[in-house]
């Protein structure tokens, strides 16, 4: 069977940074408030949310998840917050 370009589909990539930003805005938190709650600097949160940080430690993700009242799995599996 021949597949043409029209047979393909595109999936938008949701990143860890995008997921953290969604959870943060859903919680009506600023980056600074998340920083205060998590102990992660506001600058680092900004880098992570903009996907400028190539690797994020488990300890950082765990601190952000705790402050956002979600699980590490929610963040690393890019689950969106409930509406």
C-alpha positions as CSV (number, residue, x, y, z in Angstrom):
1,X,0.0,0.0,0.0
2,X,1.4,3.4,-1.0
3,X,1.2,6.2,1.6
4,X,1.1,9.7,0.4
5,X,1.9,12.7,2.5
6,X,-1.9,13.2,2.8
7,X,-2.1,10.0,4.8
8,X,0.0,11.3,7.6
9,X,-1.2,13.0,10.7
10,X,0.5,15.4,13.0
11,X,0.5,15.4,16.8
12,X,1.4,18.5,18.7
13,X,4.2,17.9,21.1
14,X,3.3,18.8,24.6
15,X,6.5,19.4,26.7
16,X,7.3,19.3,30.3
17,X,7.6,23.1,30.3
18,X,4.2,23.6,28.7
19,X,2.7,21.2,31.2
20,X,4.2,23.0,34.2
21,X,3.0,26.3,32.8
22,X,-0.5,24.9,32.4
23,X,-0.6,23.6,36.0
24,X,0.8,26.9,37.3
25,X,-1.8,29.0,35.5
26,X,-4.6,26.7,36.4
27,X,-3.6,27.2,40.0
28,X,-3.6,31.0,39.3
29,X,0.0,31.2,40.4
30,X,2.7,33.5,39.2
31,X,6.2,32.1,38.5
32,X,7.3,34.0,41.6
33,X,4.6,32.4,43.8
34,X,5.5,29.0,42.5
35,X,9.1,29.8,43.2
36,X,8.3,30.7,46.8
37,X,6.2,27.5,47.2
38,X,8.7,25.1,45.6
39,X,12.1,26.6,46.5
40,X,13.0,26.6,42.8
41,X,14.2,30.0,41.5
42,X,11.8,32.0,39.4
43,X,14.5,32.2,36.7
44,X,14.8,28.4,36.6
45,X,11.0,28.1,36.4
46,X,11.0,30.5,33.4
47,X,13.7,28.5,31.7
48,X,11.9,25.2,32.2
49,X,8.5,26.6,31.0
50,X,10.2,28.0,27.9
51,X,11.9,24.6,27.3
52,X,15.3,26.3,27.5
53,X,16.5,23.8,30.1
54,X,17.5,20.6,28.4
55,X,17.3,18.4,31.5
56,X,15.4,18.9,34.7
57,X,16.3,16.9,37.8
58,X,13.7,14.6,39.5
59,X,14.2,16.7,42.7
60,X,13.2,19.8,40.8
61,X,10.1,18.2,39.2
62,X,9.1,16.7,42.6
63,X,9.3,20.2,44.2
64,X,7.3,21.7,41.5
65,X,4.7,18.9,41.6
66,X,4.3,19.3,45.3
67,X,3.8,23.0,45.1
68,X,1.3,22.6,42.2
69,X,-0.6,19.8,44.1
70,X,-0.1,17.3,41.4
71,X,2.1,14.2,41.0
72,X,5.5,13.9,39.3
73,X,3.7,11.5,36.8
74,X,1.2,14.3,36.0
75,X,4.1,16.5,35.0
76,X,6.5,14.1,33.2
77,X,3.6,12.4,31.4
78,X,2.4,15.8,30.3
79,X,-1.1,15.4,31.8
80,X,-3.1,18.6,31.7
81,X,-4.8,19.8,34.9
82,X,-8.5,19.2,35.3
83,X,-10.7,22.1,34.1
